[in-house]
């Protein structure tokens, strides 16, 4: 009898796909259960889209205080803005709206602290969040401060411009004033060589702009370039105006680079480069004319997620993780034609 030894590579591939198919089967089996649970929970859902979380004050106290106690609303700006797993503009909208209702009604919120750790993200979400914060600040006459411990880059900087002052830990990474989209690939020449053809049916001039399956025309994607330039000018103008920085220096000297906290302070991107969360909180209290030695409450409003929404999001992230491991070292994104205020590190 003759035995054929299987290569380690083939064995690994077989093991991988066996595990993958088994995992997919488990996910599919649980889908009906999550749908049923979602249907039952949706009928009992209240009108609020967020749930209240009590956070420690600068002394570490987390006791729930009286309904008349002034409050500081912490708004977390984390993850990739506008992308699954990160913060979205609708989440911030609900948090700001509901910070004037329920247990926080009667003008309890006296200040807003942005807690930022993001490399940026979608242009539209970043701009919407900035405008929602500016509207809130002006309508309710409350100070808004920002604190970053990690990244405050690109779209994070865009949103931070809504703050009256920006505080940073000494190890934070700050800057990246720019817009990015793509990359866009073209497979036309390769397809010609191996005899593959593709046809896209569309109406309207340039409706299939930057299609990877045909030869690109002269000035292909010009509209994307115009959009990129438009959003870049918006970003530069915002930084220049809100942070009082020379526009030419932003464009020609600082560009889309990121900087350490000390350099970012020197440039004018932030106000304090050697701070911590508690210090930023105390300074915000003083700006809001609240005595740090008297009672106050720090709160956060966390977006609610039903069973099925959580399951769907986790499933999507799981399969993205598989694709990431198989095909690249970067985040898999099925919306590569979107425009981003996003800092990306080179691989």
Buried (B, 14 or more C-beta within 10 A) or exposed (E): EEEEEEEEEEEEEEEEEEEEEEEBEEBEEEEEEBEEBBEEEEEEEEEBBBEBEBBEBBEEEEEEBEEEEBBBBBBBBBBBBBBBEBBBBBBBBBBBBBBBEBEBEEEBBBBBBBBBBBBBBBBBBBBBBBEBBBEBBEEBEBBBBBBBBBBBBBBBBBBBBBBBBBBBBEEBBBBBBBBBBBEBEBBBEEBEEEEEEEEEEEEEEEEEBBBEBBEBEEEBBEEBEEBBEEBBEBBBEBBBEBBEBEEEEBBEEBEBEBBBBEBBBEBBBBBBBEBBBBBBBBBBBEBBEBEBEEBBBBBBBEBEEBBBEEBBEEBEEEBBEBEBEEEEEEEBEEEEEBBBBBBBEEE
